């Protein structure tokens, strides 16, 4: 009878575990559990005997005392991905767990359904702070520092970046028909391009770069001027200052080698050139070519620097880096998510809310960046769903019910035997 009672208790525990798995089939980051049974200590009714003389050995005789739950093991197999499109929803593809902190208690979770609080901190639904490394004002992340709360400041401002260098690329074609300038000298029409220059306050100034092919002088004819056109070009810069006046700067003269595949400075024009608001900018012309084309030059210009920018959006990379996009078109790192790995994930202790605590058998958490040292990569806009297999759980549900039913029959039969004993008359 007591064996049957132990069977009822054990199969009731199995029913509880299976029921909990089924209940959490849609719980984000939930890890299913399985029950492992073991028999209890058996009563020895006859000891084993060793072979001796002409007699063979005899085996022990034991009567089992029932069943017990040996362990409830956790299954940390990867769950399926569900796309949400929410920027703060994160999923780990591979080993590892997110690190969160509530008060002084550090916990771990696979459920990445995070959100922002009023101060911009990344938190779990229960209000625990997601841990990672915050970037400094320059966007540098030091992962050798202790982890802390991750914040996405909506009022983040990127300081202006003054322009230090610009680049002019393309081809200057000297085969265009020349015209006379105001002095009567034959010259080809100016070829221009432009770039934006920023000062330390973020003020933008449009800089126009002009190239003019020098001509043969004022006494030549148009035909002579065209045939005598050289591959020497004068360079000039112009812009409108804050007062609305047009300012200019001399860029010297450039020419090309016989292959016409790179520019050579042939004058002592200053470089860097003092442009808008006294901003000194290096203008790189070394990528220009002087190939003869169809009479039309093709130029482009770019420059570094940017105006003051405010944070417009943010994204998480596969390596956990939180990157902010600013209104000035630039991006800057804001932080990086921390991920912890364990030698024995099954040794973690459930704390509710899809959170886990470290136990004496889980091992020490190894905290680092996603995608390194065996840690999984990060997927943004996705959530890891429960790894519960309903077909398996329904099968286990039947097994638990049948096991409970069978053990109840043992108690019923034992009760009938006792009744028969009581009914024995002298």
N, C-alpha and C positions, 0 to 999 in steps of 0.2 A: 504493500500500500504506500509506504513512504517513497519507494522508487517512483510510483505513479505521481505522487505529489511533487517530487522534484522535476519530473517531466512536465507537469502542468506549469510550474513556475518558469522553467527554462523556455518552454514554447510560448508562454505569455510574453517573456522578454523579447523573443524573436518577433512576435507579433507587434510589439511596441516599436522595435527598430524598423521593421518593414513598413509599418504605418507611418512612421516619421519620415522615411525616405519618400514615400508616395506623397505625403503632405507637402514636401519641399521640392517637388518635381520642377517647379518654376521659380525656385529661389535662386537669385543671382549668386554665383560662386559657391553654391552648396556642394559639399562632398558627402557622398553616400557612405553608409556603414553596413557591415555584414556581421552576423553572429556566428561564432565558432563554438561548438559544444565539445565537452569532454566528460568522460565518465568520472564518477566520484570514487573515493577509496573503497576498495572491495574487501569484504570480510573473508578471511582465510578459514576454510573449514577443514582442509587437509593439506599438510605441508608436502613439498616435493621430496621424493626419495631418490638417492643416488644408487646406481647399479652396484651390487655387491654379491660375491660368491656366484651362485647360479641364478640369481634373480635380476631382472632388468629394473631400470629406474622407473619411478612413478611421477606423474605430473601433479602440480598442486591443484587443489579444488578451491574455487573462490566464488562467492556470491556478491554480485555488484549491488551497490547501495543507491543507485540512481544516476542522474545526469546533472551537470551544472554548466553554466555559461563560462567557457574558458576565457574568451575575449570578445570584445566588440571592436572590430578592426575598421579603420577609416580608409576609404578608397580615394586617393588623390589624383586619379586619372584626369586628364584635361577634359573640360566640358566644351560643348559646342559654342560657337560665336554667334552673337546676335547684334546686328548693326542698329545703332540708335541715332547716329548723326550728331549726338550731343558732344560738344568739344571736351567736356570734363569727364565723360564716361571712358574708362580705361580698362584694357584687358591685357593680361600677360599670356604670351604665346610661349609656353615652355615652363621651366622650373622657376620657382620663386614666389614670394608673397609681398604684397604692399605692406609698408610699415606705417602704422598709425599710432597716435598717442592721445590719450584722454586723461587729463590730470597728470599724475606721475606714472601711470600705467601704460607701458608700451605693448601693443598687440599687433596681430598680423592677420591679413585677410586676402582672399582672392576676389572678393566682390569689389569691383571698381566703379560702382555707381556713386561717383563723387559730385559735389556741387560747391559753389562759392557762398561764403557767408557775407554779411554786410561789410566786413573789412577786407574782403577779397581773398581770404584764406581758403584753401582747398580742404574740404571736410567730408567725412562720411555722413550718411543719413542720421547717425546717432550723435553727430557733433564732434567726433574724434578728428584731430588734425592729421592730415596726410604729411608724411615726413619726406624730406629731401634736402637739397642744397640750394640756397638762394644765391643768385648771381649778384655781383657788385654793380655799381653804377656804370661800369664799362662793359658789362655783359660777360665777365669772366666768372667761371664756376670752379670752385675749389672743392673737389670731392674728398679731399683728405681732412676736411674739417668735420666736426660732429654734425649729424643731421639735425634739421630743425623744421619749423613749419614753412610750408610753401605758400607764397602770397602772389596773387596776380593783381597788381594795383591798377585800378581803372583810371586813376589820375596820373599814371606814369608819363613822364615827359622826357623825350630824348633831346639833349642839348644840341645846339647847332654844330655842324661840322664844317669848319672853314675849308674852302677849296685850296688845295696845295699843288695839284697837278691836273693838267688837261692833255688830251691826246687828239691830234688831227690826223685823219687817215684818208686815203683815197688817191686819185690820180689827177695831176695837173696837166692838161692837154694844151700844148702851145701851138696847135694848128688852127686855132680860131682866126677869123679875119680881124686884122688890127683896125683901130680907129684912132683919130687924133684927140689928144687931151686938150685942156684949155691953153696950154703953152704951144700947141701945134705939133707936139711930138707924137709919133706913131706908137701906140701901145694896144695890146689886146685888152678887152673888157675885164674888169676885176672879177675874180672868182672868189666867192664868199661862202663861209659857213659860220656857225655860231654855237656857243655853249653857255650854260648858266654858271656863274661864279657866286659863291656865298662867303660873306665875311663872318667874323666870330659871333656876331649877333644874329646870324641867320638871314641877313638881308640879301636878296637875290638881285644880281645884276646880269643882264644879257650882254655877253661879249661877242662882238662880230670880228672874225678873222678874215682879212682880205689879202689876196694874192694877185699881183699884177706882173705880167710878162713884159720885161723891158724891151723897148723898140729901138730902131736904128737912128732915130733923130727926126728933125722937122723938115729936112730937105729931100728925103726919099719919097718915092711914089708909093702908092698903096701896094702895088705888086712887089716893089723892092722891099717894102716893110714886111710883107708877109713872108717872103723868102728869107729875109734876114732875121726873122724872129729867133730869139735865143731861148735857151732853157734856163735862163736866170730869172728869178722872180723876187720882187720886193714884197715884204710882209708888213702888214699894219694891223693894229687893233683899235677898235672904237667901241664906246659905250656911253650911255647916258647916266650922269651922276644923280645924286639925290636932289640936287637943285634943278634938274631938268636940262642941264647943259651937256652937250656932246664933248666927250674927252677922247683923245687919241694917244697912241703909243707906237713908237717905231719898233718893228720886229726884225729889222735888218734885211739881208738878202740871202736867198738859198739857191743852190744849183744842184744838178744831178750828174752822176758819173755817166760814162758812155753807155752803160747798160740801163740807165734810168731807173734803177731799182732801189735807190735810197737817197735821202736828202743829205746835203753837206752844207753846213753854215759857212758862208764866205764873208761874213761881216761880224763886227763886234757888238751887235745889238744885245742889250741886256737880257739875260734869261736866268732866274725868273723875272717876269715883267710885272711892274707895279700897275695893277689894274684897278678895279672898283674899290673905292674907300680905302685905298692904300694896301689892299690885299695883294700880296706877292704870289704869283702863280707861275709854275714852270709849265711852259707850253712845249709839248713833245711833238716835233715834226718829222721824226726819223722814219716814220712808216709811210711817208709820201713817196709817190713815184712820178716820173715825168715821161710817161709813155705817150706816143702820138696816137690819137684816137680819131673820133669822128668830129672833132671840133668842139667837144663838150667835156668839161671836167666833171668829176664825180667825187665830192668830198663829204666827210662826216666828222663830227667832233663830239667828244664826251669829256666829262670832268668829274672828279670826286667832290666831296662836300655835300652838305644837305642843310635844309632849313630846320628849325625847331619842329619836332614831331610829337604827336600825342598817340597813345596806344589805341588802336582800332580793333584788333583781333589777336588771338593767340592760338597756337597749335602745339601738340605734343608729338615729338619724333619717336621713331622706333627705339632710339637709345635713351628715351625718357627726358630729353631736353625740352624744356618749355620755352618756345620762341614767340616773341611778340612782334606784330607788324604795326608800324607807325604811319602816321599820316604823311610823312615826308618820303614814303616809299622804301624806307630802310627797315631792317629787321635787327633785333637784339635779343640775346638769350636772357631769360628771366630767372631760370632755375632748372633743376633736374630732379626727377622722381627717384627715390631710393627703393631698392628691391632687396629682400633678404632671402637667403637659401638656408636649408637645414639638412643635416645628415639623415634625419629620420622625421619626415613629415607626419607619419602616422602617430608619432609620439606627442604631437601638439594636442593641447587640451581645448575643447570647444568652450567659448565664453558667451555664446549667444550673439545674435545680430551678424552672423557669418564671420565672427571674429574668433581668433585663436590666441591662446596664451602659451608661452614656453613652459615645458615641463622638464623634469630631471632626465627624461629619456628622449627628448627631441633633439638635443644638441644645441650648441650655441649658434645664434643667428649670424650669418656671414653677410653683412650689409655692403652693397655696392651698386653699380650702375646697371641698368638693363642691357642685355646683350653681351655682357662680359663675364668671364669666369663661370660659364655654365648657366648663367641666369637667362631667363626668357626675354624676348623683345616685347616692346610695348605696342599695343594697337589702340589708337585713339578713335573715339566715336563708336566703340564696340564694348559689349559686356560678355563675360563668360557665364554661360548658363549652368544649371545644375547638371551633374554627371549621372543622375539617376536614370537607369534603364528600366522603363516601365514593364517591359515583357519579363525581365528577370524578377522584378519586384512582385508582379502578380503570381509568378510561379512560386516564389518564396512564400507568398501569402497563403497559397494553397497548402504548401508543405507545413507551414506553421499551424494552420487550422486542422489539417489531418493529424499532425503529431499531437496536438492538444486533445483532439477527439480520441485518439488511440490511448493516450495516457489516462483519460477519464474512464475508459473501459476497464483499465487495471484497477482503479479505485472501486468501480462498481462490482467487478468480480470479487475483489477482496472483501467487500462489504457483504456480499452474498455468502461467501465462505464462512465469515464470522457469524452470520445469522444461522447458518447450518450448524455450526458448533454449538451455539447457544441453544438450539432446538434439540440437541441430542439428549435423549432421556435415559435415565439409569434403568 
